[in-house]
Amino acid sequence: MPLRFHFTAEDLARTRVAEAPRPLLEVDIALRLLQERSYPVRFGAWRRQVLRQLSPQVRMLFEVTPSVGVSLNLLDAAAAREPGELFDEMRSLPRGHVRKETEAWAAQRRTVPAWTRGLGEDAAVLGRLVDLMEHVHREAVEPHRERIDALVAADQAMRMRHVIRGGPGTLLNSLNPRRMRWEPPVLAVRMASGRDADVHLGGRGLLLVPSVFGVEFPLLDDTAEPQPWITYPVSGAETGAALPAVRTASALTAPSPALSALLGATRATVLRSIAEHPGCTTTELARYARISPASASEHATVLRTAGLTTTARHRNTALHTVTPAGVTVLNAPAGG
């Protein structure tokens, strides 16, 4: 049986998509992925590389973050601050708070590591745990931050289309079709734990948190304040949008001479069109660049192969967006 979120009209109005993945959640999910062998195509190479670089002491984190089940969270896992700020805050948490969170986590486990009893008593134990979390973030997540930003931004361009064209119900139904289903006024969620419960949002709405690592079962906290949250997988392996704005205000019909010399006038116009209209379809791109759809598709393919744009697919629609490399080319002094 699924977990069921019950929505009111007020809940739908307050439901929102987080602007970026949450650092602590990505570390949590990365730790789970490192302990299993699923998704070899998408995460196999990443897993092998990261495991070679991680300290053997990371096993300490595996003991409190199982591949399936409840992990130990000393802070709100959906906190939106920068990673460094979050890790510093965790190191300075009051002992009483650490004891309370550790005991609540232990109560949901059959067995707990003996060393966790020292978390709320010995600052050195807490410090070692946080240092290891920071180590995992530095080795497993941070090196891919630019790519993650591109993937998430493109995904959000697609989500915005869902809202505009179909309303919040279409958005909710598209988040994770394998595990989440919108049956108005209920969002049914199948959890890895098999949890079966009814959650009445009571006007708080739901925070939808994108995750590049969380490709299968969602993580969630239906008791979080001021708003419950749930993760959803970023769509596709080739996505990206809402990246840093192109600084130039030049007309689309007049790309810079240097950029035109590098890419060709038409392709330069196509790149600028994608940058100024993130998430545009091939038909829209053709209209913006004043070329045929066939030509727009051809140029978009070349730009994507060169790493200057990416393409997300929703059913039969291709959504084009610029990558950080493409933004760099457009923003370069000689090209802007």
PECOR-V928514 format. One record per run of one state. SS is the DSSP state (~ for helix, > for strand, _ for the rest). FROM is the first residue (numbers start at 1). TO is the last residue. If there is no record, write none. Layout:
# PECOR-V928514
((SS,FROM,TO) (SS,FROM,TO))
This chain:
# PECOR-V928514
((_,1,2) (>,3,6) (_,7,8) (~,9,14) (_,15,15) (>,16,17) (_,18,22) (~,23,34) (_,35,39) (~,40,53) (_,54,55) (~,56,62) (_,63,82) (~,83,91) (_,92,94) (~,95,106) (_,107,113) (~,114,118) (_,119,122) (~,123,174) (_,175,179) (>,180,183) (_,184,185) (>,186,189) (_,190,196) (>,197,200) (_,201,205) (>,206,211) (_,212,219) (>,220,221) (_,222,227) (>,228,233) (_,234,256) (~,257,263) (_,264,264) (~,265,276) (_,277,279) (>,280,281) (~,282,289) (_,290,292) (~,293,305) (_,306,308) (>,309,314) (_,315,316) (>,317,322) (_,323,323) (~,324,331) (_,332,336))
